[in-house]
Amino acid sequence: MKTGPSQEPAMRADQSLDAALITVVLALFTASAFGLTELAGGELRWEPKEWKGVHDSAKGLILPLLMLRLGLALHGRVKEMGLRNRLFIAMALCWVGDIALTFSGDSAFLVGLVSFLLGHLFYILAFRHLFTTGWPAGSALSRGLAGVVTLVVASAVSVVLWKPAGDLGPAVALYALVIAAVACCSWAAAKGPGVWALRIGASVFVVSDVILAFGRFGESPIAHGHFWVMGTYIAAQWALAVGFTEVALNREANRQ
């Protein structure tokens, strides 16, 4: 009987990389706890400045670790290369956004927004790739509800933030639609291994970005806003990486 690549080394690698990720996340939140003061408009003040270096270095390692985790888990699975490549591009673009948002100012924010926008488009392409290669979709009712919720969430965020965002209003509205569409894709899938991780990841990503947007464009800072943004963001990216990995491995097993 033909068998696929052994999952045991990949599982051990997952555990090691998850441990490394936990260490990085702890460093990020330790730096934030001791050195960060949050101001209105999403501005962050670091005292002393060294804590910002620790925070930004840790932040810059999160997605590379998740990409390595994904790559090792799918290594040798040729039929999932299309999915893997789309996810690599999505995560790389989000990483560019992470780096851009370590800088202050509207220009850095716009670069970050565009990078994440493109990253989410590639997440949508990853879902599309799955659906067009045999991944089962949910019922017509579940897909319809997902579509309605997508439009409601995107419209609500756009209406509330359009005026406060000023010239960035159209970009924020487009971004809201795209990230809501990612969540829609996850909820349009039929139940199966990895699907709930994808649903949680995509939905929490929406929550993270809504908190970020209201923190930046709101009149007063959200209490512990940076903690909530980064906590939900890291959880979302991790859940998406785990979910897509489980989906790919299950598809591979079903081909045996």
N, C-alpha and C positions, 0 to 999 in steps of 0.2 A: 504493500500500500504506500502510495506517495504521500509524503508529509511535507509540511512547510517548514520554514525556519523555526528553530526551537524558541519558545517564549521565555525560558528560564533566564538566560543572560539578560534579555530585555527587561524582565521583571526586577532583576537585581540592579540594573542600571537605573530603572525608574525610582527605586528606593533610594539609591545614592543621590540622584539628582533632586529628588524631593527633599532630602535632608539638606542638600546645598541650598535649595531654594528657601527653605525655612530659615537657614542661617542668614541669608541675604535679606529676607523680609524682616527678621529681627533687627538687623543692623539698620535698615531703613527707618523702622519705627522708633528705635532707640535714639537715632539722630534727631528725628522729629520731636520726640518727647522732651529732649534736653536742649535743643537749639532753635526751635521754630516758634515764631509768633505770627499768627495769621491776621492780616489786615483786610480792610474793605477792598472790593474789586479783585479778590483772589490773589492779592499781593502777599508774598511770603518774606518775612524778615528773619535772617539767621544771625544768631549771636552765641558763641563766636562763629566766624565764617567756616571754620574747619568742619563743623557739623554738616554744612551744606555739601561739602566734598564727600563725606561719608554717605549721605543720603543719595546724592546724584550717582555715585559709583554703584551703590547697591541697586538703585532703580535701573541703571543701564545693564545690569546682569540678569534681570528677571526674564526677559523674553529670550535672550540667547540660551539660557538654561532650559526654558520650555521648548525651544526649537530643537535643542540637542536631545531632550527627552523624546520628543515626537520622532525625530530622525532615527534614533536608535531603535525605538519600538517598531518602526515600519521598515527598518533596514532589510533588504532582500526581498521585499514584497513588491515585485515588479508591477503587478496589476493595480497597486495603489499609488503608483508614482504620480499620477495626475492629481489625485487628492493631496498628496504630500507637498507637491510643488506649489499648488495654490495656497496651501496653508503656510508654507515657508514665506511666500511673498506677502501674505496678509500680516504675518507676525513681524516680518522685517520692516514693513511700512509702519506698523504700530510702534516698533522700536525707534524708528526715526522720530515719530511723534513724541515718544517719551523723552528723547534727548532734546528736542526742540522746546518742550515745556519746562526744561530745567532753566531756561533763560526767561527773562521778563520782557514785557512789552507786547504791543499788538502784533508786530511782525512775527515774533516767535510763536505767539498764540495761533496766528493764521497758518503758519507752516505746520504746526502741530495738528490743527484741525484738518487741513488738507491731507496730511499723511494718514491720520486715522480714518478719514473719509475713504481714501483709496484702500486702506487696509480692510475696512468693512465691506467694500465692494468685492474684494477677493475672498472674504469669508462667504459672501453670497454666492460667488462663483464656485466655492468649494461645496456648498450645499447643492447648487445646481448640478455639479458634476455627480454627486451622489444620487440625486433623483433621476438623472438621465442614464445612469449605469445600473439601474435595478434596485435602488434603495426604495423601500415602500413608503408611499405617502399616506397620510392619515385620511379620515373620511372627508367627504365634501363639506360637512358641517364644521368639522374642526378647522379645515383650511379657511372656510369662510369667516369663522369667528376670529381666527388669527389675523386675517386681512383687515377686518373691521377694527380690531384692537390696535393694529399697526397705524391705521389712519387716525384714530382718535388720539393716540399718544403723540404722534408726530405733529398733528394739528394743534393740540393743546400746548405743547412745548413751544411751537413756532409762534403762536398767538401771544403767549405770555412774554416771550423773550425778544420778539421782533423789535419793539421800540427800545428797550434797554440796551440791546446789542448794537444799536446804531447802524453804521455801515456794514457791520458783520451780520446783520439780521438775515439777509438771504442765505448766506453761507451756513449760519446756524440752523435755519429751517431745512435746508437740503441735508445737512448732517443728521438732523433729527429723523428725517424720513428714511435715510439709509440705515441708520443703526436700528430703527424700529423694524425695518425690513429683515435685518439679520435675525432678530427675535422671531419674526413671523415665520421665517424659514424653519427655525428649530421647532416651532409648535405645529408646523404643517406636516411634520414627519410622523409616521406610525410608531407606536411603542416598540422598543427593542433595546438591546444593549447599547449603552452610551447615549441614548436619546435624552434621558432626563438630565444628564450632565450637560448636554448641549443646551437644553432649554433653560436650565439654571444659569449657565454661563452667559448666554445671550441676553437673558432678562436682567441679570445683575449688571451686565455691561451698560444697559440702558439706564439703570438706576445710578450707576457711577457717573455717567456723563451728564445726567440731569443735575446731580448734586454739583458737579464741576461748573456747569453752565450757570446755575443760580448763584453759586458762590462768586463767580467772576462778574456777572452782570447785575447782581442784587445790590441793594443799597447798603446792606450791612453784612459782615462775614457770617457764614454759617458756623455754629459752634462745632469745633473739632472737624471742620469741613475737610481738611487735608487728610485726616485719619480716615474719614468715611470714603472719600474719593479713592485713595490708594488701597484701602482694605477691600472695597468692592471691586476695584479694577483688577487687582492681583487675583482675587477669587474667580473673577470672570474669565480671565485669560487661562488660568489653571484648569478650570472646569471645561472650557472649550478644547484645550489640548487633550485632556483626559477623554472627553466625549468623542472627539474625532478619532482618537487612537482606538477606543473600544469599538466604535463602528467599523473601522477599517479591519481590525483583527477578527471581528465576528464575520465580516464578509469573506475574509480570507479562509476562515475555518469552514464556512459553508460551501466553499468551492472544492474542498478536499474530497 
